[in-house]
């Protein structure tokens, strides 16, 4: 298995883009258990995905739901240009208006998966690691897994 992941990583270094399967394999190599996500999770809403496409010109997205004892998400967002990716990185915590209204109404106590997030960019792609669990932020798990992912992607 390690040879397959190493080969996949070397292939990416020389030939470029990740496929969704490659991204899942890289996430798995960070030590997370891949789990089937629940379709009603706010982070997977069609409204949110469409808003990202409209607001940031996102071309595509791969979302992997994993577990480290609690749910954690790894997102890969692809853009048409470096400038669009940089704009997304600068605004990765921004919410669509309807979700922002809900967030404000409950004083930030809802939609916590949008609070506990970290991101980085590589070329035309933005990678986001997030979790709805406050403990993942407090314990430094979001930072830890963002760094692991960043090390494997770059």
Backbone torsions as a table, in degrees:
resi	resn	phi	psi	omega
1	UNK	NA	-42.2	179.5
2	UNK	-63.0	-36.4	178.6
3	UNK	-65.1	-39.2	179.4
4	UNK	-64.7	-45.8	178.8
5	UNK	-63.6	-40.7	179.0
6	UNK	-64.3	-44.4	178.0
7	UNK	-61.0	-44.3	179.0
8	UNK	-60.2	-43.3	-179.2
9	UNK	-65.9	-43.7	178.6
10	UNK	-63.1	-40.5	177.2
11	UNK	-58.2	-44.5	-179.5
12	UNK	-63.6	-38.1	179.3
13	UNK	-60.9	-37.8	-176.4
14	UNK	-91.1	-30.5	-172.0
15	UNK	-116.4	-2.3	169.2
16	UNK	102.6	-118.8	-162.4
17	UNK	-63.2	147.1	174.0
18	UNK	-84.6	143.3	167.5
19	UNK	-93.0	170.3	178.4
20	UNK	-58.9	-40.0	179.9
21	UNK	-65.3	-39.3	177.5
22	UNK	-62.9	-41.8	-179.7
23	UNK	-63.5	-42.1	177.3
24	UNK	-60.6	-43.8	179.8
25	UNK	-63.3	-40.1	179.1
26	UNK	-66.8	-42.6	177.1
27	UNK	-59.9	-45.3	179.6
28	UNK	-60.4	-36.2	-179.1
29	UNK	-70.1	-10.4	175.7
30	UNK	-78.3	-8.3	179.3
31	UNK	105.1	2.7	179.1
32	UNK	-86.2	152.0	173.3
33	UNK	-93.1	123.9	179.4
34	UNK	-75.4	131.0	179.0
35	UNK	-127.0	154.8	176.3
36	UNK	-76.4	124.1	-178.2
37	UNK	-75.6	159.0	177.0
38	UNK	-87.1	129.6	-175.6
39	UNK	-67.1	-15.1	-179.3
40	UNK	-94.4	8.2	177.4
41	UNK	-65.2	134.5	-178.7
42	UNK	-55.7	-33.4	-177.1
43	UNK	-66.8	-18.8	-179.1
44	UNK	-102.8	5.8	-174.8
45	UNK	-63.4	141.7	178.8
46	UNK	-61.1	-35.3	178.7
47	UNK	-60.9	-45.2	-179.2
48	UNK	-65.6	-44.4	-179.3
49	UNK	-63.7	-43.6	178.6
50	UNK	-64.4	-39.2	178.1
51	UNK	-61.6	-42.2	177.9
52	UNK	-61.1	-39.4	178.2
53	UNK	-65.2	-43.0	-179.0
54	UNK	-73.2	-47.9	-173.9
55	UNK	-74.0	-40.7	-173.0
56	UNK	-115.1	-0.1	-178.7
57	UNK	62.4	36.6	178.0
58	UNK	-65.2	129.1	-179.8
59	UNK	-82.7	-41.1	179.7
60	UNK	-159.4	166.2	-178.8
61	UNK	-144.7	140.5	169.4
62	UNK	-119.1	127.9	179.7
63	UNK	-120.9	126.7	178.7
64	UNK	-117.3	125.2	175.0
65	UNK	-95.8	128.4	-178.1
66	UNK	-132.9	174.7	179.6
67	UNK	-133.7	136.2	170.5
68	UNK	-125.6	33.9	-171.2
69	UNK	102.4	-30.0	171.6
70	UNK	-131.3	164.6	-178.8
71	UNK	-69.9	137.8	176.3
72	UNK	-142.4	140.1	-178.0
73	UNK	-114.0	143.3	173.9
74	UNK	-120.8	122.9	-179.8
75	UNK	-117.3	140.2	170.5
76	UNK	-121.4	115.8	179.4
77	UNK	-110.8	129.7	-176.5
78	UNK	-108.9	136.7	-178.9
79	UNK	-124.8	163.0	-178.1
80	UNK	-77.8	-21.9	-178.2
81	UNK	-143.4	161.4	176.0
82	UNK	-62.4	-37.9	-179.1
83	UNK	-63.7	-41.6	178.0
84	UNK	-65.2	-40.9	178.5
85	UNK	-64.6	-41.3	179.1
86	UNK	-64.3	-40.3	176.6
87	UNK	-61.1	-42.8	178.7
88	UNK	-63.6	-44.0	-179.8
89	UNK	-59.3	-42.5	179.8
90	UNK	-65.4	-24.5	-175.4
91	UNK	-121.7	28.8	-173.0
92	UNK	-67.4	-15.8	177.2
93	UNK	-94.9	-3.1	-180.0
94	UNK	-66.8	141.6	-179.4
95	UNK	-113.4	155.9	172.5
96	UNK	-62.5	153.6	-175.5
97	UNK	-51.3	-45.8	-177.8
98	UNK	-64.1	-42.0	178.2
99	UNK	-68.7	-36.8	178.7
100	UNK	-63.6	-40.0	177.4
101	UNK	-60.5	-44.4	178.8
102	UNK	-63.6	-43.4	180.0
103	UNK	-60.5	-47.9	-179.8
104	UNK	-64.1	-40.7	-178.2
105	UNK	-58.4	-38.1	-178.5
106	UNK	-101.3	21.3	174.6
107	UNK	54.3	38.8	175.9
108	UNK	77.1	9.3	-177.5
109	UNK	-87.9	-10.3	176.1
110	UNK	-107.4	168.6	178.1
111	UNK	55.6	41.1	-175.2
112	UNK	-63.1	-21.3	178.5
113	UNK	-62.3	-16.2	177.8
114	UNK	-92.5	-10.5	175.7
115	UNK	-83.6	-45.8	-171.0
116	UNK	-96.4	79.0	-174.0
117	UNK	-141.4	148.2	170.2
118	UNK	-139.1	152.6	-176.4
119	UNK	-143.3	159.6	170.8
120	UNK	-148.7	165.8	-177.3
121	UNK	-125.9	143.2	171.0
122	UNK	-134.2	106.4	-179.4
123	UNK	61.1	-122.9	-177.1
124	UNK	-91.3	15.5	-178.0
125	UNK	-123.4	142.6	174.5
126	UNK	-118.2	132.2	179.5
127	UNK	-112.8	130.8	-177.8
128	UNK	-126.3	133.4	174.9
129	UNK	-116.5	128.4	-177.3
130	UNK	-148.2	164.9	177.9
131	UNK	-156.8	148.3	175.8
132	UNK	-83.2	-3.9	-174.4
133	UNK	-94.7	118.4	-178.8
134	UNK	-56.1	-36.5	-178.4
135	UNK	-60.7	-30.8	179.2
136	UNK	-66.3	-31.6	177.8
137	UNK	-76.3	-47.3	-178.1
138	UNK	-60.1	-41.9	-178.6
139	UNK	-79.4	-8.0	-178.9
140	UNK	84.5	11.4	-177.8
141	UNK	-65.4	-37.6	179.4
142	UNK	-60.5	-48.0	179.2
143	UNK	-62.2	-44.4	-178.8
144	UNK	-59.0	-48.4	-177.6
145	UNK	-75.3	-28.6	173.6
146	UNK	-64.7	-44.3	179.4
147	UNK	-64.6	-41.0	178.0
148	UNK	-61.6	-45.5	-179.9
149	UNK	-64.6	-44.7	-179.3
150	UNK	-60.8	-39.2	179.3
151	UNK	-64.8	-37.7	-178.8
152	UNK	-78.4	-30.1	-179.5
153	UNK	-78.0	-41.6	-175.5
154	UNK	-86.4	NA	NA
